[in-house]
């Protein structure tokens, strides 16, 4: 299992310490490959795309429009 974590380095200024889950690019339970784009986050008015850290099955924790902060776990990828 590998967690999808919103990394603090996605913020440039840290003036707004929260972001929003814009949309998931794959469905909950889908099989993903390592480095597949999986979710778009809006942070400091910029769209940031997170990729899968490993291959496996995606489990989504954070729904679209959820507010996230640095370090938030938004999902996980379980080995297939």
C-alpha positions in Angstrom: 0.0 0.0 0.0 1.2 3.5 -1.0 -0.6 6.6 0.2 -1.4 9.5 -2.0 -0.2 12.5 0.1 -0.6 16.2 -0.8 3.0 17.2 -0.5 3.9 20.6 1.1 6.2 21.5 -1.8 3.0 22.0 -4.0 2.6 25.3 -2.3 4.8 28.2 -3.6 4.0 30.9 -1.0 2.0 29.0 1.7 -0.1 32.2 2.1 -3.2 30.0 1.5 -2.4 26.8 3.4 -5.2 24.8 1.8 -6.1 23.5 -1.6 -9.1 21.8 -3.3 -9.5 18.4 -4.9 -10.6 19.6 -8.3 -11.3 16.2 -9.9 -10.1 12.6 -10.0 -8.9 11.5 -13.4 -9.5 7.8 -12.7 -12.4 6.1 -10.8 -12.2 4.6 -7.3 -11.1 1.0 -7.6 -9.4 1.5 -11.0 -6.0 -0.1 -11.7 -3.3 2.5 -12.3 0.4 2.3 -13.4 3.2 4.0 -11.7 3.3 7.7 -12.7 -0.2 7.7 -14.2 -2.0 11.0 -13.6 -4.7 10.4 -11.0 -6.0 13.7 -9.5 -6.0 17.4 -10.2 -5.7 19.7 -7.2 -6.2 23.5 -7.2 -3.5 25.1 -5.0 -2.9 28.8 -4.9 -5.1 29.3 -8.0 -2.9 26.8 -10.0 -3.9 23.4 -11.1 -1.5 20.7 -9.9 -1.7 17.1 -11.2 -0.7 14.3 -8.9 0.6 11.0 -10.3 0.3 7.5 -8.9 3.4 6.7 -6.7 3.2 3.0 -7.6 1.2 0.5 -9.7 -2.0 -1.0 -8.3 -5.6 -0.4 -7.4 -6.6 3.2 -6.4 -8.8 3.8 -3.4 -10.1 7.4 -3.1 -10.4 9.0 0.3 -11.1 12.7 -0.6 -14.1 13.6 -2.8 -14.1 16.3 -5.4 -14.3 19.8 -3.8 -12.7 18.5 -0.6 -10.4 21.0 1.1 -6.8 19.6 1.6 -3.8 20.9 3.5 -0.1 19.9 3.2 0.3 16.4 4.4 -3.3 15.3 3.8 -3.8 11.7 2.7 -6.3 11.8 -0.2 -6.1 8.1 -1.3 -4.0 5.0 -1.6 -2.7 2.6 -4.2 -2.7 -1.1 -3.2 -0.4 -3.5 -5.0 -2.2 -5.5 -7.6 
